[in-house]
Amino acid sequence: MTRSGYKKPAKPVLFISHYAKEKDVALALQQTLDRAFLGSFEVFVSSDTASITMGADFDTTIRDALKRAFYGLCLFTPESLKRPWINIEFGALWYAEKPAVPVCFGGQSVGTLPPPYSSKNGLDATNVDALNKLVANIAKERDLGPPTIDWTPFITVVKAFNDRATHPWTGTDVERQVFMALYADVYDAELQEPFYPQWDQVDVPTLAAQLRLTPKQVEDAFEILVEQKLIQGSIGYGGALVALDWTQPGWAQYVRMVHTDWSDVQQRIRTAVNGHPDHVDAMTMAAQLRLGYWPVALALYEWKAAGLVTLSESSAGVSIVWRSPRLARPDPA
């Protein structure tokens, strides 16, 4: 409200409906669309503190956003389909005859959506062509030109969620603590000698004391992690000899458990790749960034999973080649 009593009209809303556990994907999509459309409308996500400010009535704010919505995106996973709020929000958009587009990920496909969601023309959250068509439809609703979007950061977040959903951590808290400590130890050794993926000697009693566990607990967890092929190694008189078994499908999830700032780490790698020729040696980059080999390898393999690059492996490490000039050297997100 201004001094003259005039209240600025609220912006129209693009409403993103999501389950709280999937907020990382919702916020990544919000950021992508808000940046692409230059804030010409509000991209509402209930997990965003800018969408629902502290002290505001939650239900009232969501109802107001639904009333102002000109378009809805409903994030669907097998788990979110079971949540009542997702069904209520989808129903509100549908009843108001507003577009409500299913966006599927985390093990949910468009083809297996149950009614009434299957009646809508949904999309896979990692399908770039479908995402571009979605943006064109949103732009048309607002009489805007469709923006050009680099979907790589968003798809990376979706892939990370899919990885966690497909390979959830099933071990005990003790096994998780030991894995994270062993990873950190090997990672630290790599920083000292980054041109070669490291084996490292770990003193079991010292590690146990650091984690406030008994040596027997550490040894038992170590053996389980080896059996599950999350690490390679053995325990002898000199302690535990350990290396990471990063060929396993769930390996990426465990790296992220250690690197809580993974999005920042990945951004540093993207920026470094932007400044290199099309052929990049991962070990050289790891040395330059002082990140160790494994985080760089993980970022490259996530780009490969998103279909952006092809990778070649040799005794010199992993090299990268962009699949298309259109995708080469994306601007840092």
Backbone as numpy.savetxt, mean C-alpha at the origin, in Angstrom:
# Nx Ny Nz CAx CAy CAz Cx Cy Cz
-18.88 31.43 8.00 -19.74 32.62 8.00 -18.83 33.86 8.00
-19.06 34.77 7.08 -18.29 36.01 7.01 -18.96 37.08 7.85
-18.31 38.25 7.96 -18.87 39.35 8.75 -20.19 39.83 8.15
-20.34 39.71 6.86 -21.58 40.17 6.22 -22.71 39.17 6.39
-22.41 38.01 7.00 -23.44 37.00 7.20 -23.52 36.00 6.06
-22.70 36.16 5.03 -22.72 35.23 3.89 -21.94 33.97 4.23
-22.53 32.81 4.02 -21.88 31.54 4.25 -21.49 30.94 2.91
-20.21 30.65 2.75 -19.71 30.09 1.49 -20.34 28.73 1.23
-20.89 28.51 0.03 -21.53 27.22 -0.27 -20.53 26.07 -0.14
-21.02 24.96 0.39 -20.17 23.78 0.53 -19.90 23.17 -0.84
-18.72 22.64 -1.01 -18.36 22.01 -2.29 -19.17 20.73 -2.50
-19.41 20.37 -3.77 -19.98 19.05 -4.05 -18.99 17.98 -3.60
-19.49 16.78 -3.37 -18.69 15.72 -2.75 -18.58 14.49 -3.65
-17.37 13.98 -3.76 -17.17 12.62 -4.26 -16.97 11.77 -3.01
-17.89 10.86 -2.76 -17.93 10.11 -1.50 -17.24 8.76 -1.68
-16.21 8.50 -0.86 -15.52 7.20 -0.89 -15.96 6.41 0.34
-16.70 5.34 0.09 -17.18 4.48 1.16 -16.17 3.36 1.39
-15.77 3.14 2.66 -14.75 2.13 2.93 -14.87 1.61 4.34
-14.31 0.43 4.56 -14.21 -0.18 5.88 -12.96 0.38 6.56
-13.03 0.62 7.87 -11.94 1.30 8.58 -10.60 0.61 8.41
-10.57 -0.72 8.35 -9.31 -1.45 8.21 -8.67 -1.23 6.84
-9.42 -0.67 5.91 -8.92 -0.45 4.55 -8.67 1.03 4.28
-8.45 1.80 5.36 -8.32 3.24 5.21 -7.10 3.65 4.40
-6.02 2.84 4.40 -4.83 3.20 3.63 -5.15 3.33 2.15
-5.96 2.41 1.64 -6.35 2.45 0.23 -7.28 3.64 -0.02
-8.23 3.86 0.90 -9.17 4.97 0.75 -8.45 6.31 0.75
-7.49 6.48 1.66 -6.76 7.75 1.74 -5.85 7.95 0.53
-5.27 6.86 0.02 -4.42 6.96 -1.18 -5.26 7.37 -2.39
-6.47 6.82 -2.49 -7.36 7.18 -3.60 -7.83 8.63 -3.44
-8.14 9.04 -2.22 -8.53 10.42 -1.97 -7.43 11.39 -2.39
-6.21 11.10 -2.00 -5.08 11.96 -2.32 -4.87 12.05 -3.83
-4.98 10.92 -4.50 -4.79 10.87 -5.96 -5.83 11.72 -6.68
-7.10 11.56 -6.30 -8.18 12.30 -6.98 -8.16 13.78 -6.61
-7.88 14.09 -5.36 -7.85 15.49 -4.94 -6.74 16.24 -5.67
-5.60 15.59 -5.83 -4.49 16.21 -6.53 -4.79 16.35 -8.02
-5.43 15.33 -8.61 -5.70 15.34 -10.05 -6.72 16.41 -10.42
-7.75 16.59 -9.59 -8.82 17.53 -9.89 -8.62 18.90 -9.21
-7.45 19.07 -8.60 -7.05 20.37 -8.04 -8.06 20.92 -7.04
-8.69 20.02 -6.29 -9.60 20.45 -5.24 -10.88 21.09 -5.74
-11.29 20.78 -6.98 -12.51 21.39 -7.53 -13.77 20.84 -6.87
-13.64 19.72 -6.16 -14.74 19.19 -5.34 -14.11 18.50 -4.14
-14.91 18.22 -3.14 -14.39 17.57 -1.93 -14.39 16.06 -2.12
-13.27 15.43 -1.86 -13.19 13.96 -1.87 -13.31 13.52 -0.42
-14.47 12.99 -0.07 -14.79 12.69 1.33 -14.39 11.27 1.70
-13.59 11.14 2.75 -13.21 9.85 3.33 -13.35 9.98 4.84
-14.15 9.13 5.44 -14.45 9.28 6.86 -13.21 9.09 7.74
-12.19 8.39 7.24 -10.96 8.19 8.01 -10.05 9.41 7.99
-10.37 10.38 7.15 -9.54 11.58 7.01 -10.01 12.64 8.00
-9.10 13.14 8.82 -9.48 14.14 9.83 -9.91 15.46 9.20
-9.55 15.68 7.94 -10.01 16.89 7.26 -11.46 16.74 6.82
-11.88 15.49 6.57 -13.27 15.25 6.18 -14.20 15.31 7.39
-13.76 14.73 8.50 -14.52 14.79 9.75 -13.61 15.36 10.82
-13.82 16.60 11.18 -12.94 17.28 12.13 -13.21 16.80 13.55
-12.23 17.01 14.42 -12.35 16.60 15.81 -13.53 17.31 16.47
-14.35 16.53 17.14 -15.50 17.09 17.84 -16.78 17.10 17.03
-16.67 16.86 15.71 -17.86 16.86 14.86 -18.66 15.58 15.09
-19.98 15.66 14.91 -20.84 14.49 15.03 -20.63 13.58 13.82
-20.18 12.36 14.07 -19.78 11.44 12.99 -20.94 11.14 12.04
-22.08 10.70 12.60 -23.22 10.30 11.77 -23.76 11.48 10.96
-23.86 12.64 11.60 -24.38 13.82 10.91 -23.47 14.24 9.77
-22.17 14.19 9.99 -21.21 14.58 8.95 -21.30 13.64 7.75
-21.43 12.34 8.00 -21.54 11.38 6.90 -22.85 11.57 6.14
-23.94 11.79 6.86 -25.23 12.02 6.18 -25.17 13.28 5.31
-24.53 14.33 5.82 -24.40 15.57 5.04 -23.56 15.34 3.79
-22.47 14.57 3.94 -21.61 14.28 2.79 -22.36 13.46 1.74
-23.18 12.51 2.19 -23.96 11.71 1.25 -25.00 12.56 0.52
-25.59 13.54 1.22 -26.56 14.42 0.58 -25.90 15.28 -0.50
-24.65 15.72 -0.23 -23.95 16.58 -1.19 -23.21 15.80 -2.27
-23.21 14.48 -2.16 -22.43 13.65 -3.09 -23.02 13.70 -4.50
-22.15 13.86 -5.49 -22.55 13.74 -6.89 -22.05 12.41 -7.47
-21.19 11.73 -6.70 -20.59 10.49 -7.19 -20.11 9.70 -5.97
-20.20 8.37 -6.05 -19.73 7.53 -4.96 -18.82 6.42 -5.45
-17.77 6.15 -4.68 -16.88 5.02 -4.93 -16.95 4.13 -3.70
-17.30 2.87 -3.89 -17.45 1.94 -2.78 -16.33 0.92 -2.84
-15.43 0.96 -1.85 -14.29 0.07 -1.81 -14.72 -1.28 -1.25
-14.60 -2.31 -2.08 -15.11 -3.63 -1.69 -13.99 -4.66 -1.60
-13.92 -5.32 -0.44 -13.11 -6.51 -0.22 -14.07 -7.57 0.34
-13.64 -8.82 0.43 -14.53 -9.82 1.02 -14.97 -9.45 2.43
-14.11 -8.77 3.18 -14.45 -8.39 4.55 -15.38 -7.18 4.59
-15.12 -6.17 3.75 -15.94 -4.96 3.80 -17.37 -5.22 3.36
-17.56 -6.22 2.49 -18.92 -6.55 2.04 -19.81 -7.02 3.20
-19.18 -7.44 4.28 -19.94 -7.92 5.44 -20.25 -6.81 6.44
-19.71 -5.62 6.21 -19.87 -4.54 7.17 -21.14 -3.75 6.91
-21.97 -3.51 7.94 -23.26 -2.84 7.73 -23.14 -1.42 7.18
-22.13 -0.63 7.65 -22.03 0.75 7.20 -21.78 0.85 5.70
-21.00 -0.08 5.17 -20.72 -0.07 3.73 -22.02 -0.28 2.95
-22.84 -1.20 3.43 -24.13 -1.45 2.77 -25.07 -0.25 2.89
-25.05 0.40 4.05 -25.91 1.57 4.25 -25.51 2.70 3.30
-24.20 2.97 3.21 -23.72 4.07 2.36 -23.97 3.77 0.89
-23.74 2.53 0.48 -24.04 2.15 -0.91 -25.53 2.33 -1.19
-26.35 1.88 -0.22 -27.80 2.00 -0.39 -28.26 3.44 -0.48
-27.65 4.34 0.31 -28.01 5.75 0.28 -27.70 6.36 -1.09
-26.54 6.03 -1.64 -26.17 6.54 -2.97 -27.09 5.98 -4.05
-27.39 4.70 -3.93 -28.24 4.04 -4.93 -29.66 4.62 -4.87
-30.20 4.78 -3.65 -31.56 5.29 -3.50 -31.67 6.72 -4.04
-30.61 7.50 -3.90 -30.60 8.87 -4.40 -30.27 8.94 -5.90
-30.15 7.76 -6.52 -29.86 7.66 -7.96 -28.56 8.39 -8.34
-27.56 8.22 -7.47 -26.23 8.77 -7.75 -25.30 7.62 -8.11
-24.32 7.85 -8.98 -23.40 6.77 -9.34 -22.72 6.20 -8.10
-22.71 4.87 -8.00 -22.04 4.18 -6.89 -21.20 3.07 -7.51
-19.92 3.34 -7.69 -19.05 2.43 -8.44 -18.27 1.52 -7.49
-18.42 0.19 -7.62 -17.61 -0.72 -6.81 -16.15 -0.70 -7.26
-15.23 -0.55 -6.30 -13.79 -0.62 -6.57 -13.26 -1.81 -5.77
-12.83 -2.86 -6.48 -12.54 -4.14 -5.84 -11.04 -4.39 -5.67
-10.68 -5.00 -4.54 -9.28 -5.35 -4.26 -9.27 -6.28 -3.06
-8.09 -6.67 -2.59 -7.97 -7.49 -1.39 -8.58 -8.87 -1.49
-8.61 -9.43 -2.70 -9.19 -10.75 -2.90 -10.62 -10.73 -3.43
-11.19 -9.54 -3.58 -12.53 -9.41 -4.15 -12.43 -9.02 -5.62
-13.11 -9.73 -6.49 -13.11 -9.41 -7.91 -14.48 -8.88 -8.31
-14.50 -8.14 -9.41 -15.77 -7.60 -9.92 -16.72 -8.74 -10.27
-16.17 -9.81 -10.86 -17.00 -10.92 -11.32 -17.68 -11.70 -10.21
-17.19 -11.59 -8.98 -17.80 -12.34 -7.87 -18.58 -11.45 -6.90
-18.83 -10.20 -7.29 -19.66 -9.32 -6.45 -21.08 -9.86 -6.37
-21.67 -9.90 -5.19 -23.06 -10.36 -5.07 -24.02 -9.25 -5.45
-25.28 -9.58 -5.76 -26.27 -8.53 -5.97 -26.50 -7.78 -4.65
-26.85 -6.50 -4.67 -27.10 -5.66 -5.86 -25.83 -5.02 -6.44
-24.68 -5.25 -5.78 -23.44 -4.60 -6.23 -23.05 -5.03 -7.64
-23.39 -6.29 -7.98 -23.02 -6.82 -9.30 -23.74 -6.11 -10.43
-24.81 -5.37 -10.09 -25.56 -4.65 -11.14 -24.84 -3.38 -11.57
-23.84 -2.98 -10.79 -23.07 -1.78 -11.12 -21.82 -2.17 -11.90
-21.35 -1.25 -12.71 -20.16 -1.50 -13.53 -18.92 -1.18 -12.69
-18.43 -2.20 -11.97 -17.31 -2.00 -11.07 -15.97 -2.14 -11.76
-14.90 -2.04 -10.97 -13.56 -2.13 -11.55 -12.58 -2.71 -10.54
-11.48 -3.24 -11.07 -10.37 -3.74 -10.27 -9.47 -2.56 -9.93
-9.11 -2.40 -8.67 -8.35 -1.23 -8.22 -6.94 -1.18 -8.77
-6.47 -2.24 -9.43 -5.13 -2.22 -10.02 -5.17 -2.13 -11.55
-6.36 -1.97 -12.12 -6.52 -1.90 -13.57 -6.43 -0.43 -14.01
-5.29 -0.06 -14.61 -5.05 1.34 -14.97 -6.07 1.84 -15.99
-6.38 1.02 -16.99 -7.36 1.44 -18.01 -8.72 1.72 -17.38
-9.14 0.84 -16.47 -10.43 1.03 -15.81 -10.41 2.26 -14.91
-9.30 2.50 -14.24 -9.17 3.68 -13.39 -9.24 4.97 -14.22
-8.61 4.95 -15.39 -8.66 6.13 -16.26 -10.09 6.38 -16.77
-10.82 5.31 -17.08 -12.22 5.46 -17.51 -13.06 6.03 -16.37
-12.79 5.55 -15.16 -13.50 6.06 -13.99 -13.29 7.57 -13.85
-12.04 8.01 -13.97 -11.72 9.43 -13.84 -12.40 10.25 -14.93
-12.45 9.69 -16.14 -13.14 10.38 -17.24 -14.62 10.55 -16.93
-15.24 9.53 -16.33 -16.65 9.62 -15.97 -16.89 10.64 -14.87
-15.98 10.68 -13.89 -16.10 11.67 -12.81 -15.97 13.08 -13.38
-15.01 13.27 -14.27 -14.80 14.58 -14.89 -16.05 15.00 -15.68
-16.65 14.06 -16.37 -17.85 14.36 -17.18 -19.00 14.82 -16.30
-19.12 14.21 -15.10 -20.18 14.59 -14.17 -20.05 16.06 -13.74
-18.81 16.58 -13.71 -18.56 17.94 -13.27 -18.24 18.89 -14.43
-18.42 18.40 -15.67 -18.11 19.21 -16.87 -16.65 19.67 -16.85
-15.77 18.75 -16.51 -14.35 19.04 -16.47 -13.62 18.17 -17.50
-12.45 18.61 -17.88 -11.62 17.78 -18.74 -10.97 16.69 -17.91
-10.85 15.46 -18.44 -10.24 14.38 -17.65 -8.75 14.62 -17.44
-8.28 14.57 -16.20 -6.86 14.79 -15.93 -6.03 13.55 -16.27
-4.74 13.75 -16.49 -3.81 12.63 -16.68 -3.22 12.28 -15.32
-3.32 11.02 -14.95 -2.92 10.60 -13.60 -1.86 9.49 -13.68
-0.83 9.62 -12.87 0.12 8.53 -12.65 -0.43 7.72 -11.48
-0.92 6.51 -11.78 -1.57 5.68 -10.78 -0.59 4.85 -9.95
0.70 4.96 -10.25 1.68 4.09 -9.60 1.62 4.15 -8.06
1.61 5.34 -7.44 1.57 5.36 -5.96 0.32 4.69 -5.40
-0.83 4.94 -6.03 -2.07 4.34 -5.54 -2.03 2.82 -5.69
-1.63 2.34 -6.87 -1.59 0.90 -7.11 -0.60 0.22 -6.17
0.48 0.90 -5.84 1.44 0.33 -4.90 0.79 0.10 -3.53
-0.03 1.06 -3.08 -0.74 0.91 -1.81 -1.72 -0.27 -1.88
-2.44 -0.37 -3.00 -3.39 -1.48 -3.19 -2.65 -2.81 -3.18
-1.52 -2.89 -3.90 -0.75 -4.12 -3.96 -0.26 -4.52 -2.56
0.14 -3.53 -1.79 0.60 -3.81 -0.42 -0.55 -4.38 0.41
-1.74 -3.81 0.25 -2.92 -4.32 0.98 -3.23 -5.74 0.52
-3.20 -5.96 -0.81 -3.48 -7.29 -1.34 -2.50 -8.31 -0.79
-1.24 -7.90 -0.68 -0.21 -8.80 -0.17 -0.50 -9.18 1.28
-0.88 -8.20 2.09 -1.20 -8.48 3.49 -2.42 -9.38 3.61
-3.41 -9.15 2.71 -4.64 -9.94 2.76 -4.38 -11.38 2.31
-3.48 -11.54 1.35 -3.19 -12.87 0.80 -2.24 -13.66 1.69
-1.30 -12.93 2.33 -0.31 -13.59 3.17 -0.30 -12.96 4.56
-1.40 -13.15 5.31 -1.45 -12.53 6.64 -0.44 -13.17 7.59
-0.02 -12.39 8.57 0.90 -12.93 9.56 0.15 -13.92 10.43
0.61 -15.17 10.45 -0.08 -16.22 11.21 0.75 -16.70 12.39
1.93 -16.11 12.57 2.79 -16.54 13.66 2.42 -15.88 14.97
3.15 -16.25 16.00 2.92 -15.68 17.33 3.62 -14.33 17.43
3.30 -13.59 18.49 3.97 -12.31 18.72 5.47 -12.50 18.92
5.85 -13.61 19.57 7.28 -13.87 19.79 7.99 -14.07 18.45
7.37 -14.85 17.55 7.98 -15.08 16.24 8.10 -13.77 15.46
7.09 -12.93 15.59 7.13 -11.64 14.90 8.27 -10.77 15.45
8.40 -10.72 16.76 9.47 -9.93 17.37 10.84 -10.41 16.91
11.01 -11.73 16.90 12.31 -12.30 16.52 12.58 -12.02 15.05
11.55 -12.17 14.20 11.76 -11.91 12.77 12.20 -10.47 12.56
11.48 -9.53 13.18 11.79 -8.12 12.98 13.19 -7.79 13.48
13.59 -8.40 14.62 14.93 -8.15 15.15 16.00 -8.73 14.23
15.77 -9.94 13.70 16.73 -10.56 12.79 16.83 -9.77 11.50
15.68 -9.33 10.99 15.71 -8.54 9.76 16.52 -7.26 9.98
16.24 -6.58 11.09 16.94 -5.33 11.37 18.45 -5.56 11.49
18.83 -6.70 12.07 20.25 -7.00 12.23 20.92 -7.22 10.88
20.26 -8.00 10.01 20.81 -8.25 8.67 20.82 -6.95 7.87
19.77 -6.16 8.01 19.66 -4.88 7.30 20.80 -3.95 7.70
21.11 -3.92 9.00 22.20 -3.07 9.47 23.54 -3.54 8.89
23.72 -4.85 8.78 24.95 -5.39 8.19 25.06 -4.99 6.72
23.92 -4.93 6.04 23.93 -4.53 4.62 24.38 -3.09 4.45
24.02 -2.24 5.40 24.42 -0.84 5.29 25.94 -0.69 5.35
26.58 -1.64 6.04 28.03 -1.60 6.12 28.68 -2.10 4.83
28.01 -3.05 4.16 28.55 -3.63 2.93 27.39 -3.88 1.95
26.86 -2.81 1.34 25.59 -2.90 0.62 25.65 -3.59 -0.74
26.84 -3.92 -1.24 26.89 -4.52 -2.57 26.69 -6.03 -2.55
26.44 -6.59 -1.37 26.23 -8.04 -1.32 25.18 -8.35 -0.27
24.08 -9.00 -0.64 23.07 -9.38 0.37 23.71 -10.20 1.49
23.44 -9.84 2.72 24.24 -10.30 3.84 23.70 -11.55 4.54
24.65 -12.39 4.95 24.45 -13.32 6.05 25.06 -12.64 7.27
24.47 -12.85 8.42 25.00 -12.19 9.60 24.95 -13.14 10.79
25.92 -12.99 11.65 26.01 -13.79 12.87 25.28 -13.05 13.99
24.35 -13.73 14.64 23.55 -13.12 15.69 23.76 -13.87 17.00
24.07 -13.14 18.05 24.24 -13.75 19.37 22.87 -13.92 20.02
22.47 -15.18 20.23 21.12 -15.47 20.72 20.85 -14.89 22.11
21.73 -15.09 23.10 21.46 -14.50 24.44 21.31 -12.98 24.40
22.14 -12.32 23.58 22.04 -10.85 23.48 20.71 -10.45 22.88
20.31 -11.14 21.79 19.03 -10.84 21.15 17.88 -11.10 22.12
17.95 -12.20 22.86 16.90 -12.52 23.83 16.78 -11.42 24.89
17.91 -10.93 25.37 17.88 -9.87 26.37 17.28 -8.59 25.81
17.61 -8.26 24.56 17.06 -7.06 23.93 15.54 -7.15 23.81
15.04 -8.35 23.53 13.59 -8.54 23.32 12.86 -8.92 24.60
13.64 -9.08 25.70 13.06 -9.51 26.98 12.39 -10.88 26.85
13.09 -11.75 26.13 12.66 -13.14 25.95 13.76 -14.04 26.50
13.45 -15.32 26.64 14.48 -16.27 27.02 15.20 -16.74 25.77
16.48 -17.18 25.89 17.17 -17.73 24.73 16.40 -18.88 24.08
15.72 -19.69 24.89 14.93 -20.80 24.34 13.79 -20.28 23.47
13.12 -19.22 23.88 12.05 -18.64 23.06 12.60 -18.16 21.72
13.77 -17.51 21.74 14.37 -17.02 20.50 14.75 -18.19 19.60
15.34 -19.22 20.16 15.75 -20.38 19.37 14.54 -21.07 18.76
13.47 -21.24 19.54 12.26 -21.89 19.02 11.65 -21.07 17.88
11.58 -19.74 18.09 11.02 -18.87 17.05 11.89 -18.91 15.80
13.21 -18.94 16.00 14.15 -19.00 14.88 13.89 -20.24 14.04
13.75 -21.39 14.69 13.53 -22.65 13.97 12.21 -22.62 13.20
11.18 -22.02 13.79 9.88 -21.93 13.11 9.99 -21.03 11.88
10.69 -19.90 12.01 10.85 -18.99 10.88 11.63 -19.64 9.75
12.64 -20.46 10.09 13.38 -21.19 9.06 12.47 -22.22 8.40
11.69 -22.93 9.22 10.77 -23.95 8.70 9.74 -23.32 7.75
9.29 -22.12 8.09 8.31 -21.41 7.24 8.98 -20.72 6.06
10.31 -20.80 5.98 11.10 -20.24 4.89 11.02 -18.72 4.82
10.80 -18.11 5.98 10.83 -16.65 6.04 12.26 -16.15 6.19
13.12 -17.00 6.75 14.54 -16.71 6.83 15.31 -17.96 6.46
16.59 -17.79 6.20 17.50 -18.91 6.04 18.49 -18.86 7.18
18.94 -20.01 7.66 19.94 -19.95 8.71 19.97 -21.19 9.57
20.83 -21.14 10.57 20.99 -22.24 11.50 21.57 -21.69 12.80
21.40 -22.45 13.87 21.94 -22.06 15.16 23.04 -23.03 15.55
24.20 -22.50 15.90 25.33 -23.32 16.32 25.98 -22.72 17.56
27.20 -23.18 17.85 27.90 -22.70 19.04 28.22 -21.20 18.94
28.39 -20.71 17.70 28.74 -19.30 17.53 27.54 -18.38 17.50
26.34 -18.94 17.70 25.13 -18.13 17.64 24.29 -18.50 16.45
23.42 -17.61 16.01 22.53 -17.87 14.88 23.10 -17.24 13.62
23.26 -18.04 12.57 23.66 -17.53 11.27 22.40 -17.34 10.46
22.12 -16.11 10.03 20.81 -15.81 9.45 20.94 -14.99 8.19
20.07 -15.26 7.23 19.89 -14.44 6.03 18.40 -14.39 5.72
17.97 -13.42 4.93 16.56 -13.28 4.57 16.23 -14.15 3.37
15.10 -14.86 3.43 14.65 -15.64 2.29 13.56 -14.84 1.58
13.99 -13.87 0.78 13.05 -12.91 0.20 12.34 -13.45 -1.02
12.58 -14.73 -1.37 11.87 -15.33 -2.50 10.46 -15.78 -2.10
10.17 -15.79 -0.81 8.87 -16.27 -0.36 7.77 -15.26 -0.66
6.54 -15.74 -0.99 5.45 -14.83 -1.40 5.11 -13.77 -0.36
5.18 -14.11 0.92 4.79 -13.14 1.95 5.91 -12.26 2.44
7.07 -12.36 1.80 8.25 -11.65 2.31 8.03 -10.14 2.38
7.37 -9.58 1.37 7.19 -8.13 1.31 6.47 -7.59 2.54
5.51 -8.36 3.03 4.75 -7.90 4.20 5.67 -7.73 5.41
6.61 -8.64 5.57 7.45 -8.61 6.75 8.48 -7.48 6.66
8.89 -7.14 5.45 9.77 -5.99 5.28 9.05 -4.72 5.73
7.77 -4.62 5.37 7.01 -3.43 5.76 6.80 -3.35 7.27
6.79 -4.50 7.94 6.66 -4.46 9.39 7.86 -3.77 10.03
9.02 -3.89 9.41 10.22 -3.25 9.92 10.26 -1.79 9.48
9.97 -1.55 8.19 10.03 -0.19 7.65 8.66 0.47 7.79
8.39 1.01 8.97 7.10 1.65 9.20 6.93 2.90 8.35
8.06 3.44 7.86 8.01 4.61 6.98 8.14 4.18 5.52
7.52 3.05 5.17 7.73 2.45 3.86 7.39 3.40 2.71
6.34 4.19 2.83 5.97 5.10 1.74 7.08 6.11 1.49
7.73 6.58 2.57 8.84 7.53 2.41 10.06 6.84 1.78
10.31 5.60 2.21 11.43 4.84 1.63 11.20 4.64 0.14
9.99 4.27 -0.21 9.67 4.02 -1.61 9.79 5.29 -2.44
9.40 6.42 -1.85 9.51 7.69 -2.58 10.97 8.02 -2.87
11.85 7.75 -1.93 13.28 7.99 -2.16 13.78 7.15 -3.32
13.31 5.92 -3.41 13.73 5.04 -4.49 13.19 5.53 -5.83
11.92 5.96 -5.84 11.33 6.50 -7.08 12.10 7.71 -7.57
12.44 8.60 -6.64 13.17 9.80 -7.02 14.54 9.44 -7.59
15.20 8.47 -7.00 16.50 8.04 -7.49 16.39 7.43 -8.88
15.36 6.64 -9.11 15.17 6.02 -10.43 14.91 7.10 -11.48
14.17 8.13 -11.11 13.89 9.22 -12.05 15.17 9.87 -12.56
16.22 9.86 -11.73 17.47 10.51 -12.12 18.46 9.59 -12.80
18.06 8.33 -13.07 18.97 7.38 -13.69 18.57 7.10 -15.13
19.45 6.50 -15.92 19.06 5.98 -17.23 18.02 4.88 -17.05
17.51 4.37 -18.18 16.45 3.36 -18.10 16.92 2.04 -17.51
18.22 1.84 -17.44 18.76 0.59 -16.90 19.43 0.91 -15.56
18.90 0.36 -14.49 19.35 0.72 -13.14 19.79 -0.53 -12.40
20.96 -0.47 -11.79 21.42 -1.58 -10.96 20.96 -1.36 -9.52
20.21 -2.32 -9.00 19.59 -2.17 -7.69 20.62 -2.05 -6.57
21.72 -2.80 -6.68 22.72 -2.77 -5.61 23.44 -1.43 -5.56
23.73 -0.87 -6.74 24.37 0.44 -6.78 23.45 1.49 -6.15
22.16 1.42 -6.48 21.20 2.36 -5.93 21.09 2.20 -4.41
21.11 0.95 -3.94 21.04 0.70 -2.51 22.20 1.36 -1.79
23.39 1.28 -2.40 24.56 1.90 -1.78 24.44 3.41 -1.76
23.94 3.99 -2.85 23.81 5.44 -2.94 22.80 5.98 -1.93
21.70 5.25 -1.74 20.64 5.70 -0.84 20.85 5.24 0.59
21.84 4.38 0.82 22.06 3.78 2.13 20.78 3.17 2.67
20.12 2.42 1.80 18.88 1.75 2.17 19.05 0.25 2.34
20.18 -0.30 1.90 20.28 -1.75 1.87 19.63 -2.29 0.60
19.95 -3.51 0.28 19.47 -4.11 -0.97 17.98 -4.44 -0.93
17.51 -4.97 0.22 16.16 -5.52 0.27 15.05 -4.49 0.06
15.08 -3.31 0.67 14.03 -2.33 0.38 13.99 -1.92 -1.09
15.17 -1.76 -1.71 15.20 -1.40 -3.13 14.60 -2.53 -3.96
14.97 -3.76 -3.65 14.43 -4.91 -4.39 12.92 -4.98 -4.24
12.41 -4.74 -3.03 10.96 -4.80 -2.81 10.24 -3.75 -3.65
10.75 -2.52 -3.68 10.12 -1.47 -4.48 10.09 -1.86 -5.96
11.20 -2.40 -6.46 11.25 -2.79 -7.87 10.26 -3.91 -8.17
10.16 -4.88 -7.27 9.25 -6.00 -7.51 7.79 -5.57 -7.40
7.50 -4.56 -6.59 6.12 -4.04 -6.54 5.79 -3.33 -7.85
6.75 -2.60 -8.43 6.52 -1.99 -9.74 6.30 -3.06 -10.80
7.04 -4.16 -10.69 6.85 -5.27 -11.63 5.45 -5.84 -11.49
4.99 -6.03 -10.25 3.66 -6.58 -10.01 2.57 -5.66 -10.56
2.85 -4.35 -10.56 1.89 -3.38 -11.11 1.97 -3.29 -12.63
2.89 -4.06 -13.25 3.01 -4.08 -14.70 3.75 -2.89 -15.28
4.51 -2.17 -14.46 5.19 -0.97 -14.95 6.59 -1.24 -15.47
7.22 -2.31 -15.00 8.60 -2.57 -15.37 8.81 -4.05 -15.65
9.90 -4.34 -16.36 10.41 -5.70 -16.42 11.75 -5.70 -15.69
12.04 -6.81 -15.04 13.25 -6.92 -14.25 14.10 -8.07 -14.76
15.39 -7.93 -14.67 16.31 -9.01 -15.02 17.26 -9.23 -13.86
17.53 -10.49 -13.56 18.38 -10.84 -12.44 19.67 -11.46 -12.94
20.76 -11.15 -12.28 22.06 -11.73 -12.61 22.91 -11.72 -11.36
24.14 -12.18 -11.49 25.04 -12.18 -10.34 25.33 -10.76 -9.86
25.07 -9.78 -10.72 25.29 -8.38 -10.35 24.11 -7.77 -9.62
23.00 -8.54 -9.50 21.83 -8.02 -8.80 20.62 -7.94 -9.71
19.69 -7.06 -9.39 18.46 -6.89 -10.15 18.54 -5.59 -10.93
18.25 -5.65 -12.23 18.24 -4.45 -13.06 16.82 -4.19 -13.52
16.55 -2.95 -13.88 15.19 -2.52 -14.20 15.14 -1.89 -15.58
14.08 -2.21 -16.32 13.82 -1.57 -17.61 12.34 -1.21 -17.66
12.03 0.06 -17.89 10.63 0.49 -17.98 10.00 -0.15 -19.21
8.77 -0.63 -19.06 8.12 -1.35 -20.16 7.69 -0.43 -21.27
7.41 0.83 -20.97 6.92 1.75 -21.98 7.46 3.14 -21.69
7.83 3.90 -22.72 8.29 5.28 -22.48 7.24 6.11 -21.74
5.98 5.78 -21.94 4.91 6.52 -21.28 4.97 6.33 -19.75
5.51 5.17 -19.33 5.55 4.88 -17.91 6.92 5.18 -17.30
7.90 5.49 -18.17 9.24 5.67 -17.65 9.37 6.93 -16.81
10.15 6.82 -15.78 10.45 7.93 -14.89 9.21 8.72 -14.46
8.29 8.09 -13.73 7.10 8.84 -13.27 7.52 9.95 -12.32
6.73 11.04 -12.36 7.02 12.14 -11.45 6.86 11.66 -10.02
7.70 12.09 -9.12 7.56 11.68 -7.73 6.19 12.04 -7.19
5.60 11.09 -6.43 4.25 11.34 -5.90 4.34 12.23 -4.67
